[in-house]
C-alpha cells in the first residue's frame, strides 16, 4: 500500500457563480444541486460548435473528469439555490 495522499476540495455555492479553470488543479469534480436552479457551461469548442448551458436537476449528481494527469479546463457553474461541489 502506498502512502500517497490526495487532497479533497469541497465548496457549497449559495446563490452565486464560480468559474473553474486549470489553476484549481482539479482532475475530477462532482456536483449536486440540492435546491433552486443551477447551470454549467463549458468554454470549449467541438469543431466549430460552441458550448451552451446545461441545466442541473435537483438531487441529480454530475461528475466531470479529465484524463487524470491534466487538470480540468475552464467552465462556469451558477446557481440560484444551493450547489454542493467536491473535487480532487
Biopython code that builds the backbone (N, CA, C, O; Angstrom):
import numpy as np
from Bio.PDB.StructureBuilder import StructureBuilder

atoms = [
    (1, "UNK", "N", (0.837, -1.174, 0.000)),
    (1, "UNK", "CA", (0.000, 0.000, 0.000)),
    (1, "UNK", "C", (0.884, 1.239, 0.000)),
    (1, "UNK", "O", (1.817, 1.336, 0.797)),
    (2, "UNK", "N", (0.595, 2.193, -0.893)),
    (2, "UNK", "CA", (1.395, 3.412, -0.916)),
    (2, "UNK", "C", (0.837, 4.442, 0.064)),
    (2, "UNK", "O", (-0.296, 4.328, 0.531)),
    (3, "UNK", "N", (1.637, 5.423, 0.356)),
    (3, "UNK", "CA", (1.235, 6.468, 1.296)),
    (3, "UNK", "C", (0.921, 7.777, 0.590)),
    (3, "UNK", "O", (1.025, 8.841, 1.201)),
    (4, "UNK", "N", (0.543, 7.726, -0.669)),
    (4, "UNK", "CA", (0.208, 8.930, -1.415)),
    (4, "UNK", "C", (-1.147, 9.439, -0.939)),
    (4, "UNK", "O", (-2.130, 8.699, -0.898)),
    (5, "UNK", "N", (-1.176, 10.713, -0.583)),
    (5, "UNK", "CA", (-2.426, 11.310, -0.118)),
    (5, "UNK", "C", (-2.903, 12.333, -1.128)),
    (5, "UNK", "O", (-2.110, 13.127, -1.635)),
    (6, "UNK", "N", (-4.169, 12.320, -1.418)),
    (6, "UNK", "CA", (-4.777, 13.240, -2.373)),
    (6, "UNK", "C", (-5.687, 14.190, -1.618)),
    (6, "UNK", "O", (-6.601, 13.759, -0.915)),
    (7, "UNK", "N", (-5.436, 15.482, -1.762)),
    (7, "UNK", "CA", (-6.282, 16.474, -1.104)),
    (7, "UNK", "C", (-7.659, 16.501, -1.766)),
    (7, "UNK", "O", (-7.775, 16.362, -2.984)),
    (8, "UNK", "N", (-8.684, 16.679, -0.963)),
    (8, "UNK", "CA", (-10.059, 16.787, -1.445)),
    (8, "UNK", "C", (-10.513, 18.225, -1.248)),
    (8, "UNK", "O", (-10.298, 18.807, -0.185)),
    (9, "UNK", "N", (-11.143, 18.801, -2.272)),
    (9, "UNK", "CA", (-11.648, 20.169, -2.217)),
    (9, "UNK", "C", (-13.164, 20.125, -2.156)),
    (9, "UNK", "O", (-13.794, 19.406, -2.931)),
    (10, "UNK", "N", (-13.764, 20.891, -1.237)),
    (10, "UNK", "CA", (-15.210, 20.959, -1.124)),
    (10, "UNK", "C", (-15.648, 22.419, -1.089)),
    (10, "UNK", "O", (-14.924, 23.293, -0.611)),
    (11, "UNK", "N", (-16.836, 22.656, -1.600)),
    (11, "UNK", "CA", (-17.367, 24.020, -1.607)),
    (11, "UNK", "C", (-18.878, 23.936, -1.774)),
    (11, "UNK", "O", (-19.383, 23.099, -2.523)),
    (12, "UNK", "N", (-19.582, 24.791, -1.083)),
    (12, "UNK", "CA", (-21.022, 24.911, -1.278)),
    (12, "UNK", "C", (-21.307, 26.295, -1.832)),
    (12, "UNK", "O", (-20.938, 27.302, -1.227)),
    (13, "UNK", "N", (-21.963, 26.345, -2.982)),
    (13, "UNK", "CA", (-22.351, 27.616, -3.584)),
    (13, "UNK", "C", (-23.787, 27.928, -3.184)),
    (13, "UNK", "O", (-24.657, 27.060, -3.244)),
    (14, "UNK", "N", (-24.028, 29.156, -2.780)),
    (14, "UNK", "CA", (-25.365, 29.608, -2.416)),
    (14, "UNK", "C", (-25.669, 30.884, -3.185)),
    (14, "UNK", "O", (-25.102, 31.939, -2.901)),
    (15, "UNK", "N", (-26.570, 30.784, -4.163)),
    (15, "UNK", "CA", (-26.950, 31.951, -4.975)),
    (15, "UNK", "C", (-25.732, 32.683, -5.525)),
    (15, "UNK", "O", (-25.606, 33.897, -5.371)),
    (16, "UNK", "N", (-24.844, 31.944, -6.162)),
    (16, "UNK", "CA", (-23.626, 32.544, -6.701)),
    (16, "UNK", "C", (-23.121, 31.770, -7.907)),
    (16, "UNK", "O", (-23.671, 30.734, -8.279)),
    (17, "UNK", "N", (-22.068, 32.294, -8.504)),
    (17, "UNK", "CA", (-21.446, 31.660, -9.660)),
    (17, "UNK", "C", (-19.961, 31.448, -9.366)),
    (17, "UNK", "O", (-19.375, 32.141, -8.535)),
    (18, "UNK", "N", (-19.370, 30.485, -10.057)),
    (18, "UNK", "CA", (-17.954, 30.180, -9.893)),
    (18, "UNK", "C", (-17.413, 29.704, -11.231)),
    (18, "UNK", "O", (-18.042, 28.896, -11.914)),
    (19, "UNK", "N", (-16.247, 30.207, -11.597)),
    (19, "UNK", "CA", (-15.560, 29.725, -12.796)),
    (19, "UNK", "C", (-14.439, 28.792, -12.357)),
    (19, "UNK", "O", (-13.535, 29.194, -11.625)),
    (20, "UNK", "N", (-14.506, 27.554, -12.806)),
    (20, "UNK", "CA", (-13.440, 26.581, -12.563)),
    (20, "UNK", "C", (-12.482, 26.684, -13.735)),
    (20, "UNK", "O", (-12.916, 26.708, -14.887)),
    (21, "UNK", "N", (-11.191, 26.743, -13.461)),
    (21, "UNK", "CA", (-10.195, 26.771, -14.539)),
    (21, "UNK", "C", (-8.994, 25.921, -14.129)),
    (21, "UNK", "O", (-8.944, 25.436, -12.998)),
    (22, "UNK", "N", (-8.030, 25.735, -15.025)),
    (22, "UNK", "CA", (-6.899, 24.858, -14.711)),
    (22, "UNK", "C", (-6.115, 25.251, -13.460)),
    (22, "UNK", "O", (-5.430, 24.407, -12.881)),
    (23, "UNK", "N", (-6.197, 26.509, -13.030)),
    (23, "UNK", "CA", (-5.461, 26.919, -11.831)),
    (23, "UNK", "C", (-5.978, 26.213, -10.572)),
    (23, "UNK", "O", (-5.270, 26.164, -9.566)),
    (24, "UNK", "N", (-7.205, 25.663, -10.610)),
    (24, "UNK", "CA", (-7.736, 24.911, -9.478)),
    (24, "UNK", "C", (-7.014, 23.571, -9.323)),
    (24, "UNK", "O", (-7.057, 22.969, -8.250)),
    (25, "UNK", "N", (-6.355, 23.103, -10.375)),
    (25, "UNK", "CA", (-5.632, 21.827, -10.380)),
    (25, "UNK", "C", (-6.537, 20.632, -10.065)),
    (25, "UNK", "O", (-6.087, 19.650, -9.473)),
    (26, "UNK", "N", (-7.804, 20.716, -10.457)),
    (26, "UNK", "CA", (-8.736, 19.611, -10.251)),
    (26, "UNK", "C", (-8.699, 18.669, -11.447)),
    (26, "UNK", "O", (-8.633, 19.117, -12.592)),
    (27, "UNK", "N", (-8.740, 17.368, -11.186)),
    (27, "UNK", "CA", (-8.839, 16.383, -12.262)),
    (27, "UNK", "C", (-10.218, 15.725, -12.293)),
    (27, "UNK", "O", (-10.575, 15.063, -13.268)),
    (28, "UNK", "N", (-10.988, 15.910, -11.223)),
    (28, "UNK", "CA", (-12.358, 15.401, -11.175)),
    (28, "UNK", "C", (-13.185, 16.315, -10.273)),
    (28, "UNK", "O", (-12.705, 16.783, -9.241)),
    (29, "UNK", "N", (-14.419, 16.559, -10.671)),
    (29, "UNK", "CA", (-15.317, 17.403, -9.893)),
    (29, "UNK", "C", (-16.722, 16.828, -9.983)),
    (29, "UNK", "O", (-17.237, 16.596, -11.076)),
    (30, "UNK", "N", (-17.341, 16.597, -8.824)),
    (30, "UNK", "CA", (-18.736, 16.170, -8.764)),
    (30, "UNK", "C", (-19.547, 17.275, -8.135)),
    (30, "UNK", "O", (-19.074, 17.972, -7.237)),
    (31, "UNK", "N", (-20.766, 17.435, -8.605)),
    (31, "UNK", "CA", (-21.635, 18.473, -8.067)),
    (31, "UNK", "C", (-23.055, 17.945, -7.959)),
    (31, "UNK", "O", (-23.505, 17.141, -8.776)),
    (32, "UNK", "N", (-23.755, 18.422, -6.921)),
    (32, "UNK", "CA", (-25.153, 18.069, -6.725)),
    (32, "UNK", "C", (-25.920, 19.324, -6.366)),
    (32, "UNK", "O", (-25.599, 20.005, -5.392)),
    (33, "UNK", "N", (-26.932, 19.626, -7.158)),
    (33, "UNK", "CA", (-27.833, 20.732, -6.867)),
    (33, "UNK", "C", (-28.810, 20.249, -5.806)),
    (33, "UNK", "O", (-29.542, 19.283, -6.023)),
    (34, "UNK", "N", (-28.822, 20.927, -4.645)),
    (34, "UNK", "CA", (-29.698, 20.486, -3.559)),
    (34, "UNK", "C", (-30.957, 21.329, -3.436)),
    (34, "UNK", "O", (-31.926, 20.911, -2.801)),
    (35, "UNK", "N", (-30.951, 22.526, -4.046)),
    (35, "UNK", "CA", (-32.139, 23.387, -4.023)),
    (35, "UNK", "C", (-32.002, 24.446, -5.109)),
    (35, "UNK", "O", (-30.890, 24.818, -5.485)),
    (36, "UNK", "N", (-33.130, 24.928, -5.610)),
    (36, "UNK", "CA", (-33.122, 26.011, -6.591)),
    (36, "UNK", "C", (-32.785, 25.537, -7.994)),
    (36, "UNK", "O", (-33.099, 24.409, -8.375)),
    (37, "UNK", "N", (-32.144, 26.409, -8.755)),
    (37, "UNK", "CA", (-31.745, 26.085, -10.119)),
    (37, "UNK", "C", (-30.234, 26.194, -10.232)),
    (37, "UNK", "O", (-29.589, 26.889, -9.447)),
    (38, "UNK", "N", (-29.680, 25.505, -11.209)),
    (38, "UNK", "CA", (-28.249, 25.555, -11.429)),
    (38, "UNK", "C", (-27.916, 25.269, -12.877)),
    (38, "UNK", "O", (-28.655, 24.573, -13.572)),
    (39, "UNK", "N", (-26.782, 25.819, -13.329)),
    (39, "UNK", "CA", (-26.329, 25.594, -14.697)),
    (39, "UNK", "C", (-24.820, 25.358, -14.722)),
    (39, "UNK", "O", (-24.090, 25.740, -13.808)),
    (40, "UNK", "N", (-24.389, 24.722, -15.790)),
    (40, "UNK", "CA", (-22.973, 24.559, -16.068)),
    (40, "UNK", "C", (-22.774, 24.860, -17.546)),
    (40, "UNK", "O", (-23.596, 24.483, -18.382)),
    (41, "UNK", "N", (-21.670, 25.545, -17.863)),
    (41, "UNK", "CA", (-21.383, 25.881, -19.256)),
    (41, "UNK", "C", (-19.889, 25.772, -19.495)),
    (41, "UNK", "O", (-19.093, 26.435, -18.830)),
    (42, "UNK", "N", (-19.517, 24.939, -20.442)),
    (42, "UNK", "CA", (-18.122, 24.792, -20.822)),
    (42, "UNK", "C", (-17.654, 25.960, -21.665)),
    (42, "UNK", "O", (-18.459, 26.764, -22.134)),
    (43, "UNK", "N", (-16.351, 26.047, -21.853)),
    (43, "UNK", "CA", (-15.785, 27.125, -22.657)),
    (43, "UNK", "C", (-15.185, 26.607, -23.967)),
    (43, "UNK", "O", (-14.701, 27.387, -24.788)),
    (44, "UNK", "N", (-15.223, 25.293, -24.152)),
    (44, "UNK", "CA", (-14.576, 24.696, -25.312)),
    (44, "UNK", "C", (-15.434, 24.657, -26.560)),
    (44, "UNK", "O", (-16.642, 24.893, -26.538)),
    (45, "UNK", "N", (-14.749, 24.346, -27.650)),
    (45, "UNK", "CA", (-15.396, 24.132, -28.940)),
    (45, "UNK", "C", (-15.222, 22.680, -29.343)),
    (45, "UNK", "O", (-14.190, 22.070, -29.060)),
    (46, "UNK", "N", (-16.232, 22.125, -30.005)),
    (46, "UNK", "CA", (-16.128, 20.816, -30.638)),
    (46, "UNK", "C", (-16.212, 21.098, -32.129)),
    (46, "UNK", "O", (-17.300, 21.231, -32.689)),
    (47, "UNK", "N", (-15.049, 21.187, -32.764)),
    (47, "UNK", "CA", (-15.014, 21.692, -34.138)),
    (47, "UNK", "C", (-15.335, 23.165, -34.093)),
    (47, "UNK", "O", (-14.626, 23.936, -33.447)),
    (48, "UNK", "N", (-16.394, 23.569, -34.770)),
    (48, "UNK", "CA", (-16.810, 24.973, -34.762)),
    (48, "UNK", "C", (-18.035, 25.206, -33.873)),
    (48, "UNK", "O", (-18.592, 26.304, -33.853)),
    (49, "UNK", "N", (-18.452, 24.168, -33.139)),
    (49, "UNK", "CA", (-19.661, 24.269, -32.322)),
    (49, "UNK", "C", (-19.284, 24.670, -30.893)),
    (49, "UNK", "O", (-18.522, 23.976, -30.220)),
    (50, "UNK", "N", (-19.831, 25.795, -30.447)),
    (50, "UNK", "CA", (-19.543, 26.300, -29.105)),
    (50, "UNK", "C", (-20.358, 25.560, -28.049)),
    (50, "UNK", "O", (-21.408, 24.986, -28.339)),
    (51, "UNK", "N", (-19.855, 25.588, -26.829)),
    (51, "UNK", "CA", (-20.589, 25.029, -25.685)),
    (51, "UNK", "C", (-21.826, 25.871, -25.408)),
    (51, "UNK", "O", (-21.848, 27.067, -25.699)),
    (52, "UNK", "N", (-22.852, 25.246, -24.846)),
    (52, "UNK", "CA", (-24.004, 26.010, -24.383)),
    (52, "UNK", "C", (-24.342, 25.565, -22.965)),
    (52, "UNK", "O", (-23.738, 24.628, -22.443)),
    (53, "UNK", "N", (-25.290, 26.225, -22.355)),
    (53, "UNK", "CA", (-25.661, 25.983, -20.963)),
    (53, "UNK", "C", (-26.418, 24.673, -20.822)),
    (53, "UNK", "O", (-27.270, 24.341, -21.645)),
    (54, "UNK", "N", (-26.092, 23.933, -19.765)),
    (54, "UNK", "CA", (-26.828, 22.730, -19.395)),
    (54, "UNK", "C", (-27.443, 22.987, -18.032)),
    (54, "UNK", "O", (-26.757, 23.427, -17.110)),
    (55, "UNK", "N", (-28.729, 22.716, -17.903)),
    (55, "UNK", "CA", (-29.422, 22.904, -16.631)),
    (55, "UNK", "C", (-29.192, 21.699, -15.731)),
    (55, "UNK", "O", (-29.285, 20.553, -16.171)),
    (56, "UNK", "N", (-28.892, 21.969, -14.473)),
    (56, "UNK", "CA", (-28.737, 20.913, -13.481)),
    (56, "UNK", "C", (-30.106, 20.598, -12.875)),
    (56, "UNK", "O", (-31.002, 21.442, -12.872)),
    (57, "UNK", "N", (-30.255, 19.382, -12.367)),
    (57, "UNK", "CA", (-31.521, 18.919, -11.798)),
    (57, "UNK", "C", (-31.312, 18.652, -10.309)),
    (57, "UNK", "O", (-30.333, 18.015, -9.921)),
    (58, "UNK", "N", (-32.230, 19.138, -9.477)),
    (58, "UNK", "CA", (-32.129, 18.933, -8.031)),
    (58, "UNK", "C", (-32.010, 17.443, -7.717)),
    (58, "UNK", "O", (-32.800, 16.631, -8.198)),
    (59, "UNK", "N", (-31.013, 17.098, -6.905)),
    (59, "UNK", "CA", (-30.819, 15.723, -6.462)),
    (59, "UNK", "C", (-30.051, 14.832, -7.410)),
    (59, "UNK", "O", (-29.752, 13.690, -7.063)),
    (60, "UNK", "N", (-29.721, 15.314, -8.597)),
    (60, "UNK", "CA", (-29.018, 14.501, -9.584)),
    (60, "UNK", "C", (-27.569, 14.966, -9.673)),
    (60, "UNK", "O", (-27.310, 16.118, -10.021)),
    (61, "UNK", "N", (-26.631, 14.092, -9.365)),
    (61, "UNK", "CA", (-25.211, 14.434, -9.391)),
    (61, "UNK", "C", (-24.666, 14.447, -10.808)),
    (61, "UNK", "O", (-25.114, 13.698, -11.675)),
    (62, "UNK", "N", (-23.683, 15.323, -11.020)),
    (62, "UNK", "CA", (-22.963, 15.404, -12.287)),
    (62, "UNK", "C", (-21.476, 15.341, -11.955)),
    (62, "UNK", "O", (-21.014, 16.035, -11.049)),
    (63, "UNK", "N", (-20.724, 14.514, -12.681)),
    (63, "UNK", "CA", (-19.281, 14.403, -12.476)),
    (63, "UNK", "C", (-18.565, 14.713, -13.775)),
    (63, "UNK", "O", (-18.942, 14.232, -14.844)),
    (64, "UNK", "N", (-17.526, 15.524, -13.663)),
    (64, "UNK", "CA", (-16.689, 15.892, -14.803)),
    (64, "UNK", "C", (-15.270, 15.460, -14.454)),
    (64, "UNK", "O", (-14.791, 15.741, -13.355)),
    (65, "UNK", "N", (-14.593, 14.779, -15.376)),
    (65, "UNK", "CA", (-13.226, 14.349, -15.086)),
    (65, "UNK", "C", (-12.330, 14.567, -16.292)),
    (65, "UNK", "O", (-12.787, 14.620, -17.434)),
    (66, "UNK", "N", (-11.042, 14.691, -16.004)),
    (66, "UNK", "CA", (-10.048, 14.821, -17.063)),
    (66, "UNK", "C", (-9.391, 13.458, -17.265)),
    (66, "UNK", "O", (-9.902, 12.438, -16.802)),
    (67, "UNK", "N", (-8.269, 13.450, -17.952)),
    (67, "UNK", "CA", (-7.545, 12.201, -18.169)),
    (67, "UNK", "C", (-6.814, 11.736, -16.909)),
    (67, "UNK", "O", (-6.154, 10.696, -16.928)),
    (68, "UNK", "N", (-6.923, 12.489, -15.819)),
    (68, "UNK", "CA", (-6.269, 12.123, -14.570)),
    (68, "UNK", "C", (-4.881, 12.713, -14.414)),
    (68, "UNK", "O", (-4.320, 12.696, -13.318)),
    (69, "UNK", "N", (-4.326, 13.230, -15.484)),
    (69, "UNK", "CA", (-2.997, 13.845, -15.439)),
    (69, "UNK", "C", (-3.121, 15.360, -15.560)),
    (69, "UNK", "O", (-2.572, 16.106, -14.750)),
    (70, "UNK", "N", (-3.841, 15.799, -16.570)),
    (70, "UNK", "CA", (-4.039, 17.227, -16.800)),
    (70, "UNK", "C", (-5.262, 17.707, -16.037)),
    (70, "UNK", "O", (-6.234, 16.965, -15.893)),
    (71, "UNK", "N", (-5.222, 18.958, -15.539)),
    (71, "UNK", "CA", (-6.394, 19.478, -14.819)),
    (71, "UNK", "C", (-7.563, 19.751, -15.764)),
    (71, "UNK", "O", (-7.397, 19.847, -16.980)),
    (72, "UNK", "N", (-8.735, 19.871, -15.173)),
    (72, "UNK", "CA", (-9.927, 20.228, -15.938)),
    (72, "UNK", "C", (-9.734, 21.581, -16.601)),
    (72, "UNK", "O", (-9.004, 22.432, -16.092)),
    (73, "UNK", "N", (-10.389, 21.776, -17.741)),
    (73, "UNK", "CA", (-10.374, 23.053, -18.438)),
    (73, "UNK", "C", (-11.305, 24.048, -17.766)),
    (73, "UNK", "O", (-11.732, 23.843, -16.630)),
    (74, "UNK", "N", (-11.614, 25.113, -18.465)),
    (74, "UNK", "CA", (-12.421, 26.195, -17.902)),
    (74, "UNK", "C", (-13.905, 25.970, -18.173)),
    (74, "UNK", "O", (-14.305, 25.653, -19.293)),
    (75, "UNK", "N", (-14.718, 26.142, -17.120)),
    (75, "UNK", "CA", (-16.166, 26.097, -17.258)),
    (75, "UNK", "C", (-16.797, 26.903, -16.137)),
    (75, "UNK", "O", (-16.181, 27.129, -15.096)),
    (76, "UNK", "N", (-18.034, 27.334, -16.362)),
    (76, "UNK", "CA", (-18.763, 28.169, -15.410)),
    (76, "UNK", "C", (-19.888, 27.379, -14.765)),
    (76, "UNK", "O", (-20.589, 26.617, -15.430)),
    (77, "UNK", "N", (-20.052, 27.569, -13.460)),
    (77, "UNK", "CA", (-21.130, 26.968, -12.693)),
    (77, "UNK", "C", (-21.897, 28.108, -12.042)),
    (77, "UNK", "O", (-21.291, 29.044, -11.521)),
    (78, "UNK", "N", (-23.222, 28.040, -12.066)),
    (78, "UNK", "CA", (-24.030, 29.081, -11.419)),
    (78, "UNK", "C", (-25.248, 28.437, -10.772)),
    (78, "UNK", "O", (-25.748, 27.415, -11.242)),
    (79, "UNK", "N", (-25.722, 29.051, -9.680)),
    (79, "UNK", "CA", (-26.916, 28.557, -9.006)),
    (79, "UNK", "C", (-27.712, 29.699, -8.401)),
    (79, "UNK", "O", (-27.149, 30.703, -7.963)),
    (80, "UNK", "N", (-29.021, 29.536, -8.383)),
    (80, "UNK", "CA", (-29.898, 30.459, -7.658)),
    (80, "UNK", "C", (-30.352, 29.787, -6.366)),
    (80, "UNK", "O", (-31.226, 30.299, -5.667)),
    (81, "UNK", "N", (-29.766, 28.659, -6.060)),
    (81, "UNK", "CA", (-30.098, 27.903, -4.856)),
    (81, "UNK", "C", (-28.835, 27.459, -4.184)),
    (81, "UNK", "O", (-27.974, 28.281, -3.870)),
    (82, "UNK", "N", (-28.704, 26.152, -3.953)),
    (82, "UNK", "CA", (-27.550, 25.587, -3.271)),
    (82, "UNK", "C", (-26.982, 24.460, -4.118)),
    (82, "UNK", "O", (-27.709, 23.574, -4.567)),
    (83, "UNK", "N", (-25.673, 24.508, -4.329)),
    (83, "UNK", "CA", (-24.972, 23.522, -5.142)),
    (83, "UNK", "C", (-23.748, 23.053, -4.367)),
    (83, "UNK", "O", (-22.891, 23.866, -4.021)),
    (84, "UNK", "N", (-23.653, 21.754, -4.089)),
    (84, "UNK", "CA", (-22.527, 21.180, -3.378)),
    (84, "UNK", "C", (-21.494, 20.663, -4.369)),
    (84, "UNK", "O", (-21.843, 19.967, -5.323)),
    (85, "UNK", "N", (-20.209, 21.000, -4.149)),
    (85, "UNK", "CA", (-19.119, 20.589, -5.027)),
    (85, "UNK", "C", (-18.080, 19.795, -4.227)),
    (85, "UNK", "O", (-17.795, 20.118, -3.073)),
    (86, "UNK", "N", (-17.522, 18.762, -4.848)),
    (86, "UNK", "CA", (-16.418, 18.033, -4.254)),
    (86, "UNK", "C", (-15.492, 17.601, -5.378)),
    (86, "UNK", "O", (-15.935, 17.052, -6.387)),
    (87, "UNK", "N", (-14.208, 17.852, -5.196)),
    (87, "UNK", "CA", (-13.268, 17.520, -6.262)),
    (87, "UNK", "C", (-11.898, 17.174, -5.724)),
    (87, "UNK", "O", (-11.603, 17.344, -4.542)),
    (88, "UNK", "N", (-11.067, 16.679, -6.633)),
    (88, "UNK", "CA", (-9.666, 16.409, -6.301)),
    (88, "UNK", "C", (-8.824, 16.566, -7.536)),
    (88, "UNK", "O", (-7.608, 16.383, -7.482)),
]
sb = StructureBuilder()
sb.init_structure("model")
sb.init_model(0)
sb.init_chain("A")
sb.init_seg("    ")
for serial, (resi, resn, name, xyz) in enumerate(atoms, 1):
    if name == "N":
        sb.init_residue(resn, " ", resi, " ")
    sb.init_atom(name, np.array(xyz, "f"), 0.0, 1.0, " ", f" {name:<3s}", serial, name[0])
structure = sb.get_structure()
